């Protein structure tokens, strides 16, 4: 089985792109985070580990990681509309609840969604190859703050 670094290395080699240490520092940090992140948060996390990488290198490397399937990018609709990323390394099927107040992202899995997909495939004779399910609302913490504020 290929490691994430091996997959990225092969991807870069196939496209005749440089395998720079900075690109692999970024990949290692993404794997270490094990959570959703945005590009600025990734940059800050790398800097706190005393590594020097430019913002442009972060964005260019994220695009490469997305293209080779190691990272997923999602645009979310919160008060501060932005993109978040997550490593696809070792992640099983999951969906997201996104708080529109604080931007918190909660991963969840519900067997019923898988059953709905299977039913649609059987009913319409189709094959679902990709799906995306995001719920937007207010997390428990923001709901409690709102209740206390009344």
Beta strands, then each sheet from edge to edge (+ up, - down):
strand 1: 71-76
strand 2: 82-87
strand 3: 95-99
strand 4: 105-108
strand 5: 134-137
sheet 1: 1+ 2-
sheet 2: 4+ 3- 5-
end
